[in-house]
């Protein structure tokens, strides 16, 4: 009988965890800063009352669709660029970069036009409250200027991360934090001679931060970077057939999957929006705390996606599997800590908002529900946005997202909130039930061998 060795299942070499932390720590800090910016936005706007906080929250749901689309594009690029980098083909990574920028320019322009010309129709889809619609329209029209700079900077920082440099995103977030908070203070409350613009001022503050982000990204990629050594001339060229086919095969499902996530988040906001402004305000507060306390999820997903993707690109599939299980165990520990933080920090944060006693009570119930789901959220996030995606299993993940969100979570949440009249605690549990289902479903997938799909290298096909 063979002696059991833990190293057959997970990585026991300390150097693996050291490499993972090189990616995880900057990404966690980056997302912590970004979430801190969102929290300060919510707190500042929250000082204006529930109409303002509801308007900015709901208006941002449309912007969230674009953000998730950008994340999908970046994820598609990460799947290919991490594998190409592992295969030591820098030229192929450059071509992936060119294609992503081209797609961002097209989609960003379309979203900008929709946000400016159809702002009222967009807000009406989320709520019937005339005051919230009015405030949201002014917010959306300023937002129309944000899509392109934010989308391009997201792609740049994520592709750079796929080749092992996670620090750029951290530096950008630090600069963005300072600019956003400062500009919000000036434009929301009317300082330094500017008029108080309320919710519109918050949008202007975000615009200033995104423009600065793009400027820093462009200067870094063109003047400082010595790893990727990218030049933008390829943006004007069409991608080769092999690259485009691989992008469709491995990347397109990731784009569809993240877009579905955005649409699902938008559907959740519509359900909650029709339950009343108190519910919307409570959920906006809970969402910020949830993001703040689970930032390690993003680091785990990024590190696992990059490292597993590079292992697959190298052709070392056994290493990829063991790395996958190692990240799953790490994600479980992170989930337990995250749940504790949601409970403790959540109840403490409510005091910063100028909301009614009823909204405070709703917030506390929803905070408890968020804590209950945190561990499942972390496990399924690490698998779906990291390990399995890095292995190229994007088509399977797309099917899982469609099935469990739109057949389980959204219908159950709709009936729980708008038909059966369940409490806010159970409504939020219903809306996130896909976390539980996907956690077990994806663990079974990882245990098999069908999740690894190696990309074809354009220059060697």
N, C-alpha and C positions, 0 to 999 in steps of 0.2 A: 504493500500500500504506500503510495507516494505521500511524502510529508507535505502538508499544506503550507504554501508560501503566500503571504499577503501581497508580495510584489507581483504576483501573477494577475491580480485584480486591480490594484491601484498602484500609483507611483509612490515609492518610499524614499527616493533620492531627494535630498534637501534642495539640490540645485533646481529641481522642477518648481518647487514652491517659491524659491527665490525669484525665478523667472516670472512666475505668475504674479508675484507681488509687485514686480517692476511695472506691470501693466495695470493691476488692480488698484494700487494706491493712487496713482495720478487720476485714473478714471473716477474713482470714488470721490476724491477731492474735487474734481471737475463737476460731477453731478451734485455734490453737496453744495458747492457754490451756486450752481444754476438753480437748485431747489431753494437755496437761501434767497436768491433774487426773486423767485416766484413767491416765496413766503412774504418778503418785504413788499412786493407788489400788492399781494392780497391784504396785508395789514394796512398799508397806506390807503388803498382804495376802500378797505373796510371801514376806515375812519369816516368815510362819506356816507355810510349807511347801507342797508341791505339792497336797495335798488342798484346802487353802483357796483357792489360786489357781485350781484347776480348778472348784471349786464356784461361786465368784463369777463366773468367766468364763462358765460354762454357764448359770447362773441369769440372767445379763445378756442372754443370747441371746433369752429370751422378752421381756424389756423392750425389746430392740432391735426386735422386731416392732412394738411400739407406737411407738417412736421413728421408725421408717421410715414408719409410717402417718401420724404427725404431719407428717413431712417431705413426704409425698405430699399431705396436705391443704394444707400451706403452699405447695407447688409449684403445686397447683391454684389457690390464691388468687393466687399470684404471676403466673401466666399471665394471669389476668383483671385483677387490680389494676394490673399494669404497663401493660397495654394501655389500660385505662380512664384511668389517670393520664396516659398519653401523649395520650389523646383529651380531656384536661382535664375529666373528669367525676368530681369528688370524691365526690358522693353515691353513685355506683355502687361506688366503692372501700369506702365505709362499709358498704354492703349485703353486699359480699363478706366483710368482716371479721365482721359479725354471723353469717353463715352458718357460717363456719369455727369460731367459738366454740361455736355450737350443736352442731356435729358432734364437737368435742373433748369437750364435756361428756358426750355419749352414749357415745362409744368409750372415753374414759378410765374411766368408771364400770364398763363391762363388763370391761375389762382388770383393773381393781382387784379386782373380785369373783373373777375367775378366778385371779388371782395369790394371793389369800388362801385361797380354799377348795379349790383344786386344785393347790397347790404341789408336793405329792409326785408326783402324776401327771405334772406338767410336767417335773420333774427326771428322772423315770424314762425319759421319752422321749429324753433326751440321753445318759444313761449308766446303766450297771448297777452302778457302784461305790457300795456302801452308804454309805461314809463321805462321799463327795462329795454324794450325795443328801441326807444328813442336814444337812450344812452349807448346801447350796443352798436347802433348804426354809425355814430360818430367814431367809435372805437375801431370798427371794421375798416372804415375808409382810410384812416391813417395806416392801419395794418397792411393795406395793399402795397405800401412801399417797402415792406419788410421782407417779403417772400424771397426775392432774388439774393440779397446779401446774406440772409440767414442760410438759405439752401446751399449756396456755394461754399460758405465757411464750414458748414456741417460736413459736406463731402470731403473737403480738403483735410480736416482734422481726422476724419474716420479712415481715410485711405492711408494717411501717414501712420495712424495707429496700427493698421494691418501689417505694416512692415516693422513693427516693434517700437515705434516712438509714440508713447502715450502722453508725453509731457506737453506737446503743443496745445492740446485741448485744455489742459490745466491752466496754462499761461493765458490763453484766450479767455477762459472763464473768470480768472482773477481780474483781468482788465475790464471785462464786461460787467462784472459785479460793481466795480467802482463807478463806471459810467452810468449804468442803469439806475443805481440808487441815487446818485447825485442828480441826474436829470429828472427822475421821478419826483424828487423833493421839490425841484424848481418848478416843474410844469404842472404837477397835480395841485400843489398848494399855492402857487403864484409867488415865487421868490425871485430876488435879483431883478426886480422890475418887470417880470413877466406876469401876465394875468393868470389867475387860478383856473385851470382847465379841467379839473376833475378826472374822469375816466379817459377823456381824450389826451390829457397830459401823460397818463400812464402809457398810452400807446406811443406817444412821441418819445418818451424816455426809452422804451424798448427799441424803437427805430434807431435812436442815436447809438445804443449799445451794439446793435447788429451791424451798423455801418463800420464802427470801430473794429468789430470782430473780423469782418471781411478784409479790412485794411491790414490788420496784423497778419492774418492768414496769407494774404497775397505777398506781403513783404518776406515772410518766413520761407514760403515755398520757392520764391524766385531768387532770394538773396542769401538766405542763411542755410537752408537744408543741404547737407552733403551726403545724405543716404540715398534718397530716391532720385535726386538730381532731375527734377521734372521741368520741362519747358512747355508752354501752352500752345505751341504751333499746331499740335495734333488736333486741337478743338475744331479746326476747320475741315478736318478730314473725316470721311466715313469710316466706321470700324470695318475690319476685315470680316470675311464670311465666317471663319472659324471662331473668332472671338464673339461675334454676334450670336452665333448658334449656341455657344457655351453660356452666354449671358441669358439667353432665352431658356435654356435647359436648367441651369442651376440658379440663375439670378432672378429671373422673372417671378418664379413662385414666391421668393422672399419679398419682392415688391408688393405682390398681390396680398400676401399674408399680413404685412405691416399696414397696408391700406385698409384691409378688413378690420384690423385692430382699431384704426382711427375711426372707421365708420361705426364700429361697435361702441367705441367711447362716445361718439356723437349720438348714437341711439340711446345710450344710457342717459346722457344729458337731456335728451328730449323727454324721456320717461320721467326723470326727476323734475325737469322744468315744468311739466304739467301737473306735478304734485304740489307745487307752490314755491314761492320765493324762499321760505324758511328752509325747505329741504335743499334747494339749490345752494343757498348760503352755507348750510351745514356741510354739504358734500364738498364744496370748494375748500373749506377749511380742512376737512378730513383728507382730501386729495393731496394738499400741500404737506401735511404732516406725514402721510403715507410715503410720499416721495422722499422726504427728508430722512425718514428712519429706515428706508430700504435702499439707500443709494448704493450699498455694497452689492445689490443685485446687478446693477449695471456694470460694475467692475468685474464681477464673476462672469457675466455673459460675454463681455468684451475679451477678457483674458482667455476664456475657454474657446471662444470662436477663433481667435487668432492662433492660439497654440495648437489646437486640434486641427485647424485648417492647414497649418504649416507641416504638421506631422503627416497628414494625408498627402500633401504636395510632395513630401519627401518619399512617399511610398511605404512608410512604416505604419501599417494599419494596426498592428498590435499595440504600438505605442499610443496611437490615437484612442483606442478603446480604453486602455488603462488611464490615460489622462481624463477621458470622459467620466469614468467612475470616480476618480479622485475629485473632480470638480463637483460631482453630485454630493459627495460627503461634505465637502466644504460648504456647499449651498445650504445643506440642512442646518449646519451650525449657525450660519449667517441668518437663516430664517428665524431660528429661535430667538436670537439676540434682537432681530428686527421687530418681532412681535412684542417683546418686552418694552422696547423703545417707543413703539406706537402707543401703547397703553399709558406709559408714564409721561412722555412728552406731549401727547395729545391732550390730555386733561389739563396740563399746565398751560398750553398755548391758547386755550379758549379765552383766557382773561384779556388777551390783547385786542379783542374784537368788540366793536360797539354793536352788539346784537341783542335781541330780546331773550328773555328767560326760556321761552319755548324753543328758540333756535339753539340755545346752549344745551338743552336737554336732548334734542335731536342729534346734535353734534356728538355728544358723549355716547349715545347708543350706536351711532354709525362708526365711531372710533373703535368701539369694542368689536364690532363685526370685522373691521379692517384688520385688527390684531389677530383675530381667529384665522383669517385667510392668508396671513403673511408668509407662513412657512411653505404652504402650497404654492404661493405666488413666486417665491424664490426658487424652488426646485424646478417648476415648469419653465420659468424664465431662463434659468441657466441652461436647460436642455434645449428649449425651442429657439432661443436667441443666441445661444453659444455653441454648445457641444454638437448637437445634430446639424445645426446650420453650418458650422465649420466643416463638418463632414460631407456637406453637399446634399443633405437629405431634405432639400427645401420643398419639394413637391409633396412629400408626406406631411410636412409641417403645415403647408398651406391647407391641405384637406382637413387636418385636425382643427385648425383655427376656424375654418368655415363651419365645420360640423358642430363643434362644441359651443361656439359663441352664438351662432344663429339658429341652432336647433334646441339648445339648452338655455344658456344664460339670458339672452335677450327676451325670448318668449316668457320664460319663467319670471323674469324681473318685471315685464310688462303686466302680467296678470297679478303678481304680488303687489305691485305699487298702485295700479290704476283700476283694477277690477276687484281683487279680493280685499284690499285695504289693509295689508299686513303692516306691522310696525317697521320703522326705518331700519332697525337691526336686521330683520329677516329679508327686507327688500334688498339691502346691500349684499347679504349672503347669496341671495338668488341671482343677483347680477354678476357675481363672481364665482358661480358654481363651476365654471369651466376650469378654474385653477385646480380644483380637486381632481376632476376627471382627467385633465391633461397630465397632471403629475404622474399618475399611475400608468396612463397610456404610453407616455414617452419613456418611462423607465423600462417597460416591456420592450419598446423599440430599441433602446440602447443595449439591452441584453442580447439582442440578435446581431446579425452581421450584414443586414441589408441597408443600413443607414450611411454607409461610406460610398461616396460617388466622387471619383477623381476627375478633375477638369482636364480637358485636352489643351495642350499648350499650343498657341497659334503658330509660333515660329518653328515648331517641330512636327507639325501635322502634315 
